[in-house]
Amino acid sequence: MLKTTISTVFMNRTLGLQKEVLDKHGFINSFLQDQSAGIEYNKDFVILAFRPSNQTEFQQFVNSETRRTQSLIRHYS
């Protein structure tokens, strides 16, 4: 079950992501920055962290989100 945080209540809904879809793909949390990654983006982004149990289904999800929105920049591990 997806843990309810400020990001799951507000940010993810704004992004058009349904809680059930996120849960299916192993969503962990959302972040506004990741200092450990050493990547600098402009201030208007959200990092979504996942731990998917099925890589094939997760890749299909990423592909569908890429088609749905121009806002998806990249994914990294």
Gaussian input, Z-matrix of N, CA and C with variables (Angstrom, degrees):
# hf/3-21g

backbone

0 1
 N
 C     1     B1
 C     2     B2     1     A1
 N     3     B3     2     A2     1     D1
 C     4     B4     3     A3     2     D2
 C     5     B5     4     A4     3     D3
 N     6     B6     5     A5     4     D4
 C     7     B7     6     A6     5     D5
 C     8     B8     7     A7     6     D6
 N     9     B9     8     A8     7     D7
 C    10    B10     9     A9     8     D8
 C    11    B11    10    A10     9     D9
 N    12    B12    11    A11    10    D10
 C    13    B13    12    A12    11    D11
 C    14    B14    13    A13    12    D12
 N    15    B15    14    A14    13    D13
 C    16    B16    15    A15    14    D14
 C    17    B17    16    A16    15    D15
 N    18    B18    17    A17    16    D16
 C    19    B19    18    A18    17    D17
 C    20    B20    19    A19    18    D18
 N    21    B21    20    A20    19    D19
 C    22    B22    21    A21    20    D20
 C    23    B23    22    A22    21    D21
 N    24    B24    23    A23    22    D22
 C    25    B25    24    A24    23    D23
 C    26    B26    25    A25    24    D24
 N    27    B27    26    A26    25    D25
 C    28    B28    27    A27    26    D26
 C    29    B29    28    A28    27    D27
 N    30    B30    29    A29    28    D28
 C    31    B31    30    A30    29    D29
 C    32    B32    31    A31    30    D30
 N    33    B33    32    A32    31    D31
 C    34    B34    33    A33    32    D32
 C    35    B35    34    A34    33    D33
 N    36    B36    35    A35    34    D34
 C    37    B37    36    A36    35    D35
 C    38    B38    37    A37    36    D36
 N    39    B39    38    A38    37    D37
 C    40    B40    39    A39    38    D38
 C    41    B41    40    A40    39    D39
 N    42    B42    41    A41    40    D40
 C    43    B43    42    A42    41    D41
 C    44    B44    43    A43    42    D42
 N    45    B45    44    A44    43    D43
 C    46    B46    45    A45    44    D44
 C    47    B47    46    A46    45    D45
 N    48    B48    47    A47    46    D46
 C    49    B49    48    A48    47    D47
 C    50    B50    49    A49    48    D48
 N    51    B51    50    A50    49    D49
 C    52    B52    51    A51    50    D50
 C    53    B53    52    A52    51    D51
 N    54    B54    53    A53    52    D52
 C    55    B55    54    A54    53    D53
 C    56    B56    55    A55    54    D54
 N    57    B57    56    A56    55    D55
 C    58    B58    57    A57    56    D56
 C    59    B59    58    A58    57    D57
 N    60    B60    59    A59    58    D58
 C    61    B61    60    A60    59    D59
 C    62    B62    61    A61    60    D60
 N    63    B63    62    A62    61    D61
 C    64    B64    63    A63    62    D62
 C    65    B65    64    A64    63    D63
 N    66    B66    65    A65    64    D64
 C    67    B67    66    A66    65    D65
 C    68    B68    67    A67    66    D66
 N    69    B69    68    A68    67    D67
 C    70    B70    69    A69    68    D68
 C    71    B71    70    A70    69    D69
 N    72    B72    71    A71    70    D70
 C    73    B73    72    A72    71    D71
 C    74    B74    73    A73    72    D72
 N    75    B75    74    A74    73    D73
 C    76    B76    75    A75    74    D74
 C    77    B77    76    A76    75    D75
 N    78    B78    77    A77    76    D76
 C    79    B79    78    A78    77    D77
 C    80    B80    79    A79    78    D78
 N    81    B81    80    A80    79    D79
 C    82    B82    81    A81    80    D80
 C    83    B83    82    A82    81    D81
 N    84    B84    83    A83    82    D82
 C    85    B85    84    A84    83    D83
 C    86    B86    85    A85    84    D84
 N    87    B87    86    A86    85    D85
 C    88    B88    87    A87    86    D86
 C    89    B89    88    A88    87    D87
 N    90    B90    89    A89    88    D88
 C    91    B91    90    A90    89    D89
 C    92    B92    91    A91    90    D90
 N    93    B93    92    A92    91    D91
 C    94    B94    93    A93    92    D92
 C    95    B95    94    A94    93    D93
 N    96    B96    95    A95    94    D94
 C    97    B97    96    A96    95    D95
 C    98    B98    97    A97    96    D96
 N    99    B99    98    A98    97    D97
 C   100   B100    99    A99    98    D98
 C   101   B101   100   A100    99    D99
 N   102   B102   101   A101   100   D100
 C   103   B103   102   A102   101   D101
 C   104   B104   103   A103   102   D102
 N   105   B105   104   A104   103   D103
 C   106   B106   105   A105   104   D104
 C   107   B107   106   A106   105   D105
 N   108   B108   107   A107   106   D106
 C   109   B109   108   A108   107   D107
 C   110   B110   109   A109   108   D108
 N   111   B111   110   A110   109   D109
 C   112   B112   111   A111   110   D110
 C   113   B113   112   A112   111   D111
 N   114   B114   113   A113   112   D112
 C   115   B115   114   A114   113   D113
 C   116   B116   115   A115   114   D114
 N   117   B117   116   A116   115   D115
 C   118   B118   117   A117   116   D116
 C   119   B119   118   A118   117   D117
 N   120   B120   119   A119   118   D118
 C   121   B121   120   A120   119   D119
 C   122   B122   121   A121   120   D120
 N   123   B123   122   A122   121   D121
 C   124   B124   123   A123   122   D122
 C   125   B125   124   A124   123   D123
 N   126   B126   125   A125   124   D124
 C   127   B127   126   A126   125   D125
 C   128   B128   127   A127   126   D126
 N   129   B129   128   A128   127   D127
 C   130   B130   129   A129   128   D128
 C   131   B131   130   A130   129   D129
 N   132   B132   131   A131   130   D130
 C   133   B133   132   A132   131   D131
 C   134   B134   133   A133   132   D132
 N   135   B135   134   A134   133   D133
 C   136   B136   135   A135   134   D134
 C   137   B137   136   A136   135   D135
 N   138   B138   137   A137   136   D136
 C   139   B139   138   A138   137   D137
 C   140   B140   139   A139   138   D138
 N   141   B141   140   A140   139   D139
 C   142   B142   141   A141   140   D140
 C   143   B143   142   A142   141   D141
 N   144   B144   143   A143   142   D142
 C   145   B145   144   A144   143   D143
 C   146   B146   145   A145   144   D144
 N   147   B147   146   A146   145   D145
 C   148   B148   147   A147   146   D146
 C   149   B149   148   A148   147   D147
 N   150   B150   149   A149   148   D148
 C   151   B151   150   A150   149   D149
 C   152   B152   151   A151   150   D150
 N   153   B153   152   A152   151   D151
 C   154   B154   153   A153   152   D152
 C   155   B155   154   A154   153   D153
 N   156   B156   155   A155   154   D154
 C   157   B157   156   A156   155   D155
 C   158   B158   157   A157   156   D156
 N   159   B159   158   A158   157   D157
 C   160   B160   159   A159   158   D158
 C   161   B161   160   A160   159   D159
 N   162   B162   161   A161   160   D160
 C   163   B163   162   A162   161   D161
 C   164   B164   163   A163   162   D162
 N   165   B165   164   A164   163   D163
 C   166   B166   165   A165   164   D164
 C   167   B167   166   A166   165   D165
 N   168   B168   167   A167   166   D166
 C   169   B169   168   A168   167   D167
 C   170   B170   169   A169   168   D168
 N   171   B171   170   A170   169   D169
 C   172   B172   171   A171   170   D170
 C   173   B173   172   A172   171   D171
 N   174   B174   173   A173   172   D172
 C   175   B175   174   A174   173   D173
 C   176   B176   175   A175   174   D174
 N   177   B177   176   A176   175   D175
 C   178   B178   177   A177   176   D176
 C   179   B179   178   A178   177   D177
 N   180   B180   179   A179   178   D178
 C   181   B181   180   A180   179   D179
 C   182   B182   181   A181   180   D180
 N   183   B183   182   A182   181   D181
 C   184   B184   183   A183   182   D182
 C   185   B185   184   A184   183   D183
 N   186   B186   185   A185   184   D184
 C   187   B187   186   A186   185   D185
 C   188   B188   187   A187   186   D186
 N   189   B189   188   A188   187   D187
 C   190   B190   189   A189   188   D188
 C   191   B191   190   A190   189   D189
 N   192   B192   191   A191   190   D190
 C   193   B193   192   A192   191   D191
 C   194   B194   193   A193   192   D192
 N   195   B195   194   A194   193   D193
 C   196   B196   195   A195   194   D194
 C   197   B197   196   A196   195   D195
 N   198   B198   197   A197   196   D196
 C   199   B199   198   A198   197   D197
 C   200   B200   199   A199   198   D198
 N   201   B201   200   A200   199   D199
 C   202   B202   201   A201   200   D200
 C   203   B203   202   A202   201   D201
 N   204   B204   203   A203   202   D202
 C   205   B205   204   A204   203   D203
 C   206   B206   205   A205   204   D204
 N   207   B207   206   A206   205   D205
 C   208   B208   207   A207   206   D206
 C   209   B209   208   A208   207   D207
 N   210   B210   209   A209   208   D208
 C   211   B211   210   A210   209   D209
 C   212   B212   211   A211   210   D210
 N   213   B213   212   A212   211   D211
 C   214   B214   213   A213   212   D212
 C   215   B215   214   A214   213   D213
 N   216   B216   215   A215   214   D214
 C   217   B217   216   A216   215   D215
 C   218   B218   217   A217   216   D216
 N   219   B219   218   A218   217   D217
 C   220   B220   219   A219   218   D218
 C   221   B221   220   A220   219   D219
 N   222   B222   221   A221   220   D220
 C   223   B223   222   A222   221   D221
 C   224   B224   223   A223   222   D222
 N   225   B225   224   A224   223   D223
 C   226   B226   225   A225   224   D224
 C   227   B227   226   A226   225   D225
 N   228   B228   227   A227   226   D226
 C   229   B229   228   A228   227   D227
 C   230   B230   229   A229   228   D228

   B1=1.4607
   B2=1.5178
   B3=1.3034
   B4=1.4502
   B5=1.5210
   B6=1.3347
   B7=1.4526
   B8=1.5292
   B9=1.3206
   B10=1.4617
   B11=1.5227
   B12=1.3195
   B13=1.4618
   B14=1.5202
   B15=1.3112
   B16=1.4626
   B17=1.5276
   B18=1.3392
   B19=1.4672
   B20=1.5217
   B21=1.3290
   B22=1.4647
   B23=1.5156
   B24=1.3118
   B25=1.4621
   B26=1.5229
   B27=1.3204
   B28=1.4571
   B29=1.5277
   B30=1.3127
   B31=1.4683
   B32=1.5186
   B33=1.3043
   B34=1.4638
   B35=1.5196
   B36=1.3064
   B37=1.4657
   B38=1.5240
   B39=1.3217
   B40=1.4587
   B41=1.5266
   B42=1.3142
   B43=1.4612
   B44=1.5281
   B45=1.3226
   B46=1.4624
   B47=1.5141
   B48=1.3291
   B49=1.4629
   B50=1.5300
   B51=1.3153
   B52=1.4585
   B53=1.5325
   B54=1.3142
   B55=1.4593
   B56=1.5309
   B57=1.3204
   B58=1.4639
   B59=1.5349
   B60=1.3155
   B61=1.4652
   B62=1.5230
   B63=1.3234
   B64=1.4566
   B65=1.5212
   B66=1.3153
   B67=1.4628
   B68=1.5268
   B69=1.3059
   B70=1.4739
   B71=1.5334
   B72=1.3160
   B73=1.4595
   B74=1.5263
   B75=1.3248
   B76=1.4604
   B77=1.5147
   B78=1.3319
   B79=1.4679
   B80=1.5289
   B81=1.3401
   B82=1.4609
   B83=1.5230
   B84=1.3496
   B85=1.4600
   B86=1.5233
   B87=1.3237
   B88=1.4676
   B89=1.5185
   B90=1.3257
   B91=1.4516
   B92=1.5202
   B93=1.3307
   B94=1.4532
   B95=1.5231
   B96=1.3278
   B97=1.4558
   B98=1.5193
   B99=1.3207
   B100=1.4579
   B101=1.5177
   B102=1.3098
   B103=1.4618
   B104=1.5268
   B105=1.3286
   B106=1.4602
   B107=1.5252
   B108=1.3283
   B109=1.4645
   B110=1.5240
   B111=1.3198
   B112=1.4533
   B113=1.5175
   B114=1.3346
   B115=1.4606
   B116=1.5179
   B117=1.3263
   B118=1.4499
   B119=1.5166
   B120=1.3223
   B121=1.4535
   B122=1.5151
   B123=1.3239
   B124=1.4578
   B125=1.5258
   B126=1.2936
   B127=1.4630
   B128=1.5283
   B129=1.3205
   B130=1.4566
   B131=1.5281
   B132=1.3337
   B133=1.4529
   B134=1.5233
   B135=1.3050
   B136=1.4523
   B137=1.5211
   B138=1.3161
   B139=1.4634
   B140=1.5170
   B141=1.3216
   B142=1.4592
   B143=1.5205
   B144=1.3138
   B145=1.4684
   B146=1.5210
   B147=1.3260
   B148=1.4630
   B149=1.5190
   B150=1.3113
   B151=1.4575
   B152=1.5291
   B153=1.3327
   B154=1.4698
   B155=1.5268
   B156=1.3158
   B157=1.4607
   B158=1.5219
   B159=1.3183
   B160=1.4601
   B161=1.5333
   B162=1.3304
   B163=1.4600
   B164=1.5279
   B165=1.3251
   B166=1.4626
   B167=1.5215
   B168=1.3309
   B169=1.4677
   B170=1.5208
   B171=1.3321
   B172=1.4597
   B173=1.5289
   B174=1.3281
   B175=1.4583
   B176=1.5266
   B177=1.3298
   B178=1.4648
   B179=1.5296
   B180=1.3320
   B181=1.4608
   B182=1.5313
   B183=1.3384
   B184=1.4710
   B185=1.5260
   B186=1.3316
   B187=1.4678
   B188=1.5250
   B189=1.3253
   B190=1.4712
   B191=1.5231
   B192=1.3347
   B193=1.4675
   B194=1.5196
   B195=1.3300
   B196=1.4566
   B197=1.5295
   B198=1.3280
   B199=1.4701
   B200=1.5326
   B201=1.3299
   B202=1.4592
   B203=1.5291
   B204=1.3059
   B205=1.4592
   B206=1.5186
   B207=1.3038
   B208=1.4591
   B209=1.5235
   B210=1.3212
   B211=1.4599
   B212=1.5197
   B213=1.3319
   B214=1.4550
   B215=1.5286
   B216=1.3098
   B217=1.4616
   B218=1.5200
   B219=1.3156
   B220=1.4534
   B221=1.5199
   B222=1.3006
   B223=1.4531
   B224=1.5140
   B225=1.3228
   B226=1.4508
   B227=1.5197
   B228=1.3187
   B229=1.4627
   B230=1.4999
   A1=109.74
   A2=116.12
   A3=123.18
   A4=110.56
   A5=115.82
   A6=121.21
   A7=109.35
   A8=117.14
   A9=121.35
   A10=109.19
   A11=115.45
   A12=122.87
   A13=107.91
   A14=116.44
   A15=120.27
   A16=109.89
   A17=116.73
   A18=119.24
   A19=112.25
   A20=118.27
   A21=118.59
   A22=111.14
   A23=117.56
   A24=120.76
   A25=111.29
   A26=117.85
   A27=120.78
   A28=114.40
   A29=118.44
   A30=120.05
   A31=112.99
   A32=118.31
   A33=120.09
   A34=111.78
   A35=117.48
   A36=120.52
   A37=110.23
   A38=116.56
   A39=121.07
   A40=111.11
   A41=116.85
   A42=121.65
   A43=112.56
   A44=117.09
   A45=120.79
   A46=113.62
   A47=117.05
   A48=121.73
   A49=110.34
   A50=115.59
   A51=121.03
   A52=110.47
   A53=116.21
   A54=122.60
   A55=111.73
   A56=117.57
   A57=121.58
   A58=111.57
   A59=116.69
   A60=121.14
   A61=109.99
   A62=116.44
   A63=120.63
   A64=111.06
   A65=116.72
   A66=122.19
   A67=110.57
   A68=117.19
   A69=122.32
   A70=111.28
   A71=116.73
   A72=120.66
   A73=113.64
   A74=117.63
   A75=121.15
   A76=114.81
   A77=116.29
   A78=120.24
   A79=110.11
   A80=115.78
   A81=121.67
   A82=110.70
   A83=116.57
   A84=120.50
   A85=109.41
   A86=115.84
   A87=123.04
   A88=108.61
   A89=115.06
   A90=120.66
   A91=109.13
   A92=115.45
   A93=120.28
   A94=111.76
   A95=117.13
   A96=120.70
   A97=110.17
   A98=115.81
   A99=122.02
   A100=106.81
   A101=115.75
   A102=120.81
   A103=111.95
   A104=117.89
   A105=120.83
   A106=112.38
   A107=118.61
   A108=121.55
   A109=112.58
   A110=117.38
   A111=120.69
   A112=113.61
   A113=117.10
   A114=122.23
   A115=107.84
   A116=116.60
   A117=120.22
   A118=110.08
   A119=116.60
   A120=123.10
   A121=107.32
   A122=116.05
   A123=117.47
   A124=107.66
   A125=117.87
   A126=120.71
   A127=114.64
   A128=118.62
   A129=121.61
   A130=111.88
   A131=117.13
   A132=119.96
   A133=110.55
   A134=115.81
   A135=123.22
   A136=107.14
   A137=116.54
   A138=121.87
   A139=107.57
   A140=117.16
   A141=122.03
   A142=107.86
   A143=117.12
   A144=121.76
   A145=109.82
   A146=115.59
   A147=123.00
   A148=110.21
   A149=115.81
   A150=123.53
   A151=106.30
   A152=116.94
   A153=120.67
   A154=112.30
   A155=115.61
   A156=120.70
   A157=110.95
   A158=117.41
   A159=122.25
   A160=108.35
   A161=116.08
   A162=121.17
   A163=112.81
   A164=116.83
   A165=120.60
   A166=110.94
   A167=116.74
   A168=120.49
   A169=111.28
   A170=116.70
   A171=120.16
   A172=110.28
   A173=117.48
   A174=120.49
   A175=110.81
   A176=117.25
   A177=120.87
   A178=110.19
   A179=116.72
   A180=121.78
   A181=110.45
   A182=117.36
   A183=121.44
   A184=109.96
   A185=116.59
   A186=120.02
   A187=111.56
   A188=117.28
   A189=119.99
   A190=111.14
   A191=117.58
   A192=120.53
   A193=110.87
   A194=117.07
   A195=120.83
   A196=110.06
   A197=116.54
   A198=120.33
   A199=111.35
   A200=117.01
   A201=121.84
   A202=112.29
   A203=116.97
   A204=119.90
   A205=111.08
   A206=115.95
   A207=121.57
   A208=111.17
   A209=117.12
   A210=121.44
   A211=114.42
   A212=118.08
   A213=120.60
   A214=108.78
   A215=116.31
   A216=120.10
   A217=110.95
   A218=116.94
   A219=120.76
   A220=109.22
   A221=115.28
   A222=119.45
   A223=107.88
   A224=115.57
   A225=120.67
   A226=109.20
   A227=115.32
   A228=118.75
   A229=110.84
   D1=136.66
   D2=-178.49
   D3=-69.38
   D4=128.88
   D5=177.39
   D6=-71.80
   D7=134.42
   D8=179.21
   D9=-85.02
   D10=120.23
   D11=176.16
   D12=-130.71
   D13=175.32
   D14=176.95
   D15=-56.19
   D16=-40.98
   D17=-178.38
   D18=-68.09
   D19=-37.13
   D20=179.70
   D21=-71.74
   D22=-27.42
   D23=-179.78
   D24=-80.88
   D25=-42.29
   D26=-171.98
   D27=-108.75
   D28=-56.61
   D29=-172.41
   D30=-66.94
   D31=-47.93
   D32=-175.71
   D33=-65.42
   D34=-37.16
   D35=176.94
   D36=-63.37
   D37=-40.61
   D38=177.94
   D39=-62.75
   D40=-33.17
   D41=178.70
   D42=-76.71
   D43=-7.97
   D44=179.85
   D45=83.17
   D46=24.12
   D47=-178.70
   D48=-104.12
   D49=125.94
   D50=-179.29
   D51=-82.42
   D52=141.33
   D53=-178.32
   D54=-55.90
   D55=-40.94
   D56=-178.33
   D57=-64.98
   D58=-37.92
   D59=178.81
   D60=-67.88
   D61=-44.16
   D62=178.31
   D63=-61.15
   D64=-44.39
   D65=-179.71
   D66=-61.56
   D67=-41.85
   D68=-179.38
   D69=-59.64
   D70=-32.86
   D71=-175.33
   D72=-100.95
   D73=14.73
   D74=173.76
   D75=77.32
   D76=34.20
   D77=178.78
   D78=-59.19
   D79=134.32
   D80=178.43
   D81=-102.44
   D82=-55.81
   D83=-178.04
   D84=-172.39
   D85=174.14
   D86=174.77
   D87=-116.92
   D88=147.49
   D89=-179.11
   D90=-137.50
   D91=153.03
   D92=177.14
   D93=-94.22
   D94=-13.76
   D95=176.93
   D96=-157.04
   D97=158.76
   D98=176.35
   D99=-138.98
   D100=87.77
   D101=-176.48
   D102=-64.21
   D103=-28.22
   D104=-177.81
   D105=-72.20
   D106=-20.27
   D107=-177.64
   D108=-79.56
   D109=-19.80
   D110=-179.52
   D111=68.27
   D112=24.12
   D113=-179.22
   D114=-112.20
   D115=131.31
   D116=178.55
   D117=-113.35
   D118=120.55
   D119=174.53
   D120=-111.66
   D121=173.82
   D122=173.05
   D123=-68.10
   D124=174.35
   D125=-173.13
   D126=-76.38
   D127=-6.44
   D128=-175.81
   D129=-100.30
   D130=65.96
   D131=178.01
   D132=-149.21
   D133=162.39
   D134=176.93
   D135=-134.08
   D136=133.26
   D137=175.62
   D138=-94.67
   D139=127.25
   D140=176.25
   D141=-107.53
   D142=123.72
   D143=-179.21
   D144=-102.62
   D145=131.49
   D146=-179.92
   D147=-128.99
   D148=153.16
   D149=167.99
   D150=-131.66
   D151=80.59
   D152=-174.06
   D153=-71.79
   D154=143.34
   D155=176.21
   D156=-88.84
   D157=-21.40
   D158=179.82
   D159=-127.11
   D160=104.51
   D161=-175.78
   D162=-63.20
   D163=-36.54
   D164=-179.37
   D165=-64.62
   D166=-48.43
   D167=178.35
   D168=-64.11
   D169=-37.73
   D170=179.35
   D171=-64.94
   D172=-42.83
   D173=178.69
   D174=-62.79
   D175=-37.08
   D176=176.05
   D177=-63.64
   D178=-40.12
   D179=176.70
   D180=-61.78
   D181=-47.33
   D182=178.90
   D183=-60.50
   D184=-43.68
   D185=179.02
   D186=-62.21
   D187=-41.70
   D188=179.80
   D189=-67.27
   D190=-36.28
   D191=177.25
   D192=-68.99
   D193=-34.03
   D194=177.55
   D195=-64.35
   D196=-38.69
   D197=177.46
   D198=-72.93
   D199=-35.00
   D200=-175.50
   D201=-71.80
   D202=-36.86
   D203=-174.41
   D204=-138.01
   D205=144.47
   D206=175.33
   D207=-81.96
   D208=-3.07
   D209=-173.67
   D210=-82.96
   D211=-15.22
   D212=-179.60
   D213=-71.19
   D214=119.20
   D215=-176.50
   D216=-89.13
   D217=-56.66
   D218=-177.60
   D219=-170.74
   D220=170.69
   D221=170.97
   D222=-125.81
   D223=147.33
   D224=179.38
   D225=-142.71
   D226=161.39
   D227=-179.68
   D228=-121.21

